[in-house]
Amino acid sequence: MTAATTSTPLPDARAVDGRTARAARTSDAVVDAWLSLIEEGDLRPGARRIADRAGVSLRSVFHHFDDLETLYATAAERQLRRFSMPALMDTGGTLDERIGAFLAARCRVLESITPVRRAAVLNEPFSPALAARLRWARELARDEIARVFQVELSARKPADRRELLAALAAATEWSAWEALRAHQGLSAAGAARVMRRTVGALLR
């Protein structure tokens, strides 16, 4: 070890931690700003609007995110994790009980994610990172269906089982919820009733 290396001061750990914490706060502020603008109806906010809402410089936005695609993907992933389906531990009840518990949780999630999902679907064709996160979310939703209705699915022949699982996934994904709420004009309660009727018909 040379004199030069031994005399070089080590970085102050507190200063490093402080910079890391400030960077995390700025990054969170940018993501929060994007989410708040989306929830207000601005489905494709520009970097300047995001920076103004976050109270940071435009340069700070691109310091923390390489481009808007990275920001959109990060924000969408946070929202997907925040509103992911809770694990339904009791899968041994009657079919009606499981349908009720499953859809009570699923419909709450679908209603909560609607503003961000609208923006995500709008940007999905142009963002591979965002598209990957949405595929992940759809796979999680499909896995949840397979677990909750394992008894009914396992009783079917393989081809019929695959079709039934695909039908259940399509009937309970966000696009179906959006069709009921936005296109059919149903209330959240009305949309939930229709979804329950559809799932019940498929499983019986």
C-alpha positions in Angstrom: 0.0 0.0 0.0 1.5 3.3 -1.0 1.5 6.6 0.9 -0.8 8.1 -1.6 -3.4 5.4 -1.1 -3.1 5.4 2.7 -3.5 9.2 2.8 -6.7 9.2 0.7 -9.6 9.9 3.0 -12.5 7.4 3.0 -15.9 8.8 2.1 -18.1 9.8 5.0 -20.6 7.0 5.3 -23.2 9.4 6.7 -22.8 11.7 3.6 -23.2 8.7 1.3 -26.3 7.5 3.2 -27.6 11.1 3.0 -27.1 11.3 -0.8 -28.8 7.9 -1.2 -31.7 8.9 0.9 -32.1 12.2 -1.0 -31.9 10.3 -4.4 -34.6 7.9 -3.2 -36.9 10.7 -2.1 -36.5 12.5 -5.4 -37.2 9.3 -7.3 -40.2 8.6 -5.2 -41.5 12.1 -5.8 -41.2 11.8 -9.5 -43.1 8.5 -9.5 -45.7 9.9 -7.2 -46.1 12.9 -9.5 -46.7 10.7 -12.5 -49.3 8.6 -10.6 -51.1 11.7 -9.4 -51.3 13.1 -12.9 -52.6 9.8 -14.3 -55.2 9.6 -11.6 -56.4 13.1 -12.6 -56.9 12.0 -16.2 -53.7 13.0 -17.9 -52.8 9.6 -19.3 -49.5 10.7 -21.0 -48.0 13.5 -19.0 -44.8 15.0 -20.3 -41.6 15.3 -18.5 -42.1 19.0 -17.7 -45.5 18.4 -16.1 -44.1 15.5 -14.1 -41.1 17.7 -12.9 -43.4 20.6 -12.0 -45.7 18.3 -10.0 -42.8 16.6 -8.2 -41.2 20.0 -7.4 -37.9 19.0 -9.0 -36.0 20.2 -12.1 -36.5 18.6 -15.5 -32.9 17.5 -15.3 -33.6 15.6 -12.1 -36.3 13.5 -13.8 -33.8 12.3 -16.4 -31.1 11.9 -13.8 -33.2 9.3 -12.0 -34.9 7.8 -15.1 -33.1 7.3 -18.4 -36.3 8.1 -20.3 -40.0 8.4 -19.8 -40.5 4.7 -20.7 -38.4 3.7 -17.7 -40.4 6.1 -15.5 -43.7 4.7 -16.8 -42.6 1.1 -16.2 -41.3 1.8 -12.7 -44.5 3.6 -11.7 -46.7 0.9 -13.2 -44.7 -1.8 -11.4 -45.1 0.0 -8.1 -48.9 0.3 -8.6 -49.2 -3.3 -9.7 -47.4 -4.5 -6.5 -49.4 -2.2 -4.4 -52.7 -3.5 -5.7 -51.7 -7.1 -6.4 -54.3 -9.7 -5.4 -54.0 -10.7 -1.7 -53.4 -14.4 -1.2 -56.6 -16.2 -0.4 -55.5 -18.8 2.2 -58.8 -20.7 2.5 -59.4 -22.6 -0.8 -61.4 -25.3 0.9 -64.8 -23.7 1.1 -67.8 -24.3 -1.2 -67.7 -23.1 -4.8 -70.0 -20.2 -4.0 -67.8 -19.1 -1.0 -64.7 -19.2 -3.1 -66.3 -17.3 -6.0 -67.5 -14.7 -3.5 -64.2 -14.3 -1.8 -62.2 -14.2 -5.0 -64.4 -11.6 -6.7 -64.7 -9.4 -3.7 -60.9 -9.1 -3.7 -60.5 -9.0 -7.5 -63.1 -6.3 -8.1 -61.5 -4.0 -5.4 -58.2 -4.4 -7.2 -59.6 -3.8 -10.6 -61.4 -0.6 -9.5 -58.3 0.7 -7.7 -55.9 0.2 -10.6 -58.2 1.6 -13.3 -56.6 5.1 -13.8 -53.0 3.7 -14.0 -54.1 0.7 -16.1 -55.7 3.0 -18.7 -52.4 4.8 -19.0 -50.4 1.6 -19.1 -52.5 0.1 -21.8 -52.2 3.3 -23.8 -48.4 3.2 -23.6 -48.0 -0.6 -23.8 -47.5 -0.8 -27.6 -44.6 1.6 -27.4 -42.8 0.4 -24.2 -41.3 -3.1 -24.0 -40.6 -2.6 -20.3 -44.2 -1.7 -19.6 -45.5 -4.5 -21.7 -43.3 -7.0 -19.7 -44.8 -5.7 -16.4 -48.3 -6.0 -17.7 -47.6 -9.6 -18.8 -46.3 -10.3 -15.3 -49.5 -8.9 -13.8 -51.7 -11.0 -16.1 -49.8 -14.1 -15.3 -50.2 -13.4 -11.5 -53.9 -13.0 -12.0 -54.2 -16.2 -14.0 -52.1 -18.1 -11.4 -54.5 -16.9 -8.7 -57.5 -18.2 -10.6 -55.8 -21.6 -11.1 -55.1 -21.8 -7.3 -58.6 -20.7 -6.0 -60.5 -23.0 -8.5 -58.1 -25.9 -8.5 -60.8 -28.4 -7.6 -63.0 -27.4 -10.5 -60.2 -27.2 -13.0 -58.5 -30.4 -12.1 -61.8 -32.3 -12.7 -61.6 -31.3 -16.4 -59.8 -33.0 -19.2 -56.6 -31.1 -20.1 -57.9 -29.3 -23.2 -61.1 -28.3 -21.4 -59.1 -27.2 -18.4 -57.0 -24.9 -20.5 -60.0 -23.4 -22.2 -61.8 -22.9 -18.9 -58.8 -21.2 -17.3 -58.5 -18.9 -20.3 -62.2 -18.1 -20.1 -62.0 -17.3 -16.4 -58.9 -15.2 -16.9 -60.6 -13.2 -19.7 -63.8 -12.8 -17.7 -62.0 -11.4 -14.7 -59.2 -9.3 -16.1 -59.1 -5.5 -16.2 -60.2 -5.2 -19.8 -63.5 -7.0 -18.8 -63.9 -4.6 -15.8 -63.3 -1.6 -18.1 -65.9 -2.8 -20.5 -68.5 -3.2 -17.8 -67.7 0.1 -16.0 -66.9 2.4 -18.9 -68.6 0.9 -21.9 -71.7 -0.6 -20.3 -72.0 2.2 -17.8 -72.4 0.0 -14.8 -71.7 0.9 -11.2 -68.8 -0.9 -9.4 -71.4 -3.0 -7.6 -73.3 -3.8 -10.9 -70.0 -4.7 -12.6 -69.2 -7.0 -9.7 -72.6 -8.8 -10.0 -72.1 -9.3 -13.7 -68.6 -10.7 -13.2 -69.9 -13.0 -10.5 -72.6 -14.3 -12.8 -70.1 -15.0 -15.6 -67.7 -16.8 -13.3 -70.5 -18.9 -11.8 -71.8 -19.9 -15.2 -68.3 -20.9 -16.4 -67.6 -23.0 -13.3 -70.9 -24.9 -13.1 
